[in-house]
């Protein structure tokens, strides 16, 4: 006979919603999902900027148990993705389990259970904690001299100010990851003048965007196998496996194919030779997270758009001054400068058994055993935690694989045969050593700066194949864990 367990899930983004649904489907009802914000959605709540689009095909960026026929386009806009998550929360009856505007500030293992402290001083407890806090939610605010002196509007892309008028204005966008590229593409025909400040150019992978018609959506509603043909089809998964092969073997034909596609896209899309060279990166394709775009190069050549690859010296009341003395007058500055991707659940204080402290464990770099569990932290699990797969594919799929792994680990606890489970220190040390060695040899470690790298320049990513990850999640190595 199973004993009732108390679960706490931290974060109501994509993976937290997954955890809530899976817990309810498993017959669990004694759980609470704590969300620091006022609504669900995680990164799709935080980000509302013009042009926001997921670079994973919409039908592939859904839960396996919740296909969605209503997407407006092959690549879905952000507002639709948030609406999809809202629908899942309601369709699967988990909204009543969510506590909004409630930040978890501390999790402390007392030898029997997790004592959880909330921002308002209230406390809760749980047998098992699922940290689904995500990766991209602590904004990376750049430090520029004179930033506070700017007379116009200045804000981070994840703190978008809807009150600011953009049409007919002089707008500067600092940063050229996916966010910067999407914002520039969206504003190219709206701004009087649009300056795109690029610390280093990006390789752009060409993709095709197209709208779904009413007839398409009706067909998806009538026959879910038409959705499955996209979500599970060889076109998507064959591409994922080829891309993954390229990442882990930079000298592979698959990587050569990616580089050729990106290079050809630049050569054939940008007409002006001087602009083409401005937009040419000096590192290998996919060293940074590849940018998928069907229209950025077109936007970069619009009459109102200028590309600035020089270094910013300071921000002045009326604009941006470059190190070479050039001055760019601006009305609005958008900081598309990304997130602090090394934070995960932090600044929440997490203290485990026998004095284990998460900040101490992560002093050199954030890590987790197979991106899920931590030695010294019993019954504490992470979804999309450090060292997990990242790239141009669906993290929903990754989280679902990880949930299957967690479900197997907690089976003895649910059955009343054990109280706790955690990886051994030796097993995790071996995993970390092997992972770091392999990660150095991936394309991410080939010589560029990116948010994938730790402070020592080591990629913080899963360095093996996608299929190896699936196999690892399907069959936990029991001898690497200890049950108490």
Rosetta blueprint (number, residue, H / E / L):
1 X L
2 X L
3 X L
4 X L
5 X L
6 X L
7 X E
8 X E
9 X E
10 X E
11 X L
12 X L
13 X L
14 X H
15 X H
16 X H
17 X H
18 X H
19 X H
20 X H
21 X H
22 X H
23 X H
24 X H
25 X H
26 X L
27 X L
28 X L
29 X L
30 X L
31 X E
32 X E
33 X E
34 X E
35 X L
36 X L
37 X L
38 X L
39 X L
40 X L
41 X L
42 X L
43 X H
44 X H
45 X H
46 X H
47 X L
48 X L
49 X L
50 X L
51 X L
52 X L
53 X E
54 X L
55 X L
56 X L
57 X L
58 X H
59 X H
60 X H
61 X L
62 X L
63 X L
64 X L
65 X L
66 X L
67 X L
68 X L
69 X L
70 X L
71 X L
72 X L
73 X E
74 X L
75 X L
76 X L
77 X E
78 X H
79 X H
80 X H
81 X H
82 X H
83 X H
84 X H
85 X H
86 X H
87 X H
88 X H
89 X H
90 X H
91 X H
92 X L
93 X L
94 X L
95 X H
96 X H
97 X H
98 X E
99 X E
100 X L
101 X L
102 X L
103 X L
104 X E
105 X E
106 X E
107 X E
108 X E
109 X E
110 X L
111 X L
112 X L
113 X L
114 X E
115 X E
116 X E
117 X E
118 X E
119 X L
120 X L
121 X L
122 X L
123 X E
124 X E
125 X E
126 X E
127 X L
128 X E
129 X E
130 X E
131 X E
132 X L
133 X L
134 X L
135 X L
136 X L
137 X L
138 X L
139 X E
140 X L
141 X L
142 X L
143 X L
144 X L
145 X L
146 X L
147 X H
148 X H
149 X H
150 X L
151 X L
152 X L
153 X E
154 X E
155 X E
156 X E
157 X H
158 X H
159 X H
160 X L
161 X L
162 X L
163 X L
164 X L
165 X L
166 X L
167 X L
168 X L
169 X L
170 X E
171 X E
172 X E
173 X E
174 X E
175 X L
176 X L
177 X L
178 X H
179 X H
180 X H
181 X H
182 X H
183 X H
184 X H
185 X H
186 X H
187 X H
188 X L
189 X L
190 X L
191 X L
192 X L
193 X E
194 X E
195 X E
196 X E
197 X E
198 X L
199 X L
200 X L
201 X L
202 X L
203 X L
204 X E
205 X E
206 X E
207 X L
208 X L
209 X L
210 X L
211 X E
212 X L
213 X L
214 X H
215 X H
216 X H
217 X H
218 X H
219 X H
220 X H
221 X H
222 X H
223 X L
224 X H
225 X H
226 X H
227 X H
228 X H
229 X H
230 X H
231 X H
232 X L
233 X L
234 X H
235 X H
236 X H
237 X H
238 X H
239 X H
240 X H
241 X H
242 X H
243 X H
244 X H
245 X H
246 X H
247 X H
248 X H
249 X L
250 X L
251 X L
252 X L
253 X H
254 X H
255 X H
256 X H
257 X H
258 X H
259 X H
260 X H
261 X H
262 X H
263 X H
264 X H
265 X H
266 X H
267 X H
268 X H
269 X H
270 X L
271 X L
272 X L
273 X H
274 X H
275 X H
276 X H
277 X H
278 X H
279 X L
280 X L
281 X L
282 X L
283 X L
284 X L
285 X L
286 X L
287 X L
288 X L
289 X L
290 X L
291 X E
292 X E
293 X E
294 X L
295 X L
296 X H
297 X H
298 X H
299 X H
300 X H
301 X L
302 X L
303 X L
304 X L
305 X E
306 X E
307 X E
308 X E
309 X L
310 X L
311 X L
312 X E
313 X E
314 X E
315 X E
316 X E
317 X L
318 X L
319 X E
320 X E
321 X E
322 X E
323 X L
324 X L
325 X L
326 X L
327 X E
328 X E
329 X E
330 X L
331 X L
332 X E
333 X E
334 X E
335 X E
336 X L
337 X L
338 X L
339 X E
340 X L
341 X L
342 X L
343 X L
344 X L
345 X L
346 X L
347 X L
348 X L
349 X E
350 X E
351 X E
352 X L
353 X H
354 X H
355 X H
356 X L
357 X E
358 X H
359 X H
360 X H
361 X H
362 X L
363 X L
364 X L
365 X L
366 X L
367 X L
368 X L
369 X E
370 X L
371 X L
372 X L
373 X E
374 X L
375 X L
376 X L
377 X L
378 X L
379 X L
380 X E
381 X E
382 X E
383 X L
384 X L
385 X L
386 X L
387 X L
388 X L
389 X L
390 X L
391 X L
392 X L
393 X L
394 X L
395 X H
396 X H
397 X H
398 X H
399 X H
400 X H
401 X H
402 X H
403 X H
404 X H
405 X H
406 X H
407 X H
408 X H
409 X H
410 X L
411 X H
412 X H
413 X H
414 X H
415 X L
416 X L
417 X L
418 X L
419 X L
420 X L
421 X E
422 X E
423 X E
424 X L
425 X H
426 X H
427 X H
428 X H
429 X H
430 X H
431 X H
432 X H
433 X H
434 X H
435 X H
436 X H
437 X H
438 X H
439 X H
440 X H
441 X L
442 X L
443 X H
444 X H
445 X H
446 X L
447 X L
448 X L
449 X L
450 X L
451 X L
452 X L
453 X E
454 X L
455 X L
456 X L
457 X L
458 X L
459 X E
460 X L
461 X L
462 X L
463 X L
464 X L
465 X L
466 X H
467 X H
468 X H
469 X H
470 X H
471 X H
472 X H
473 X H
474 X H
475 X L
476 X L
477 X L
478 X H
479 X H
480 X H
481 X E
482 X E
483 X E
484 X L
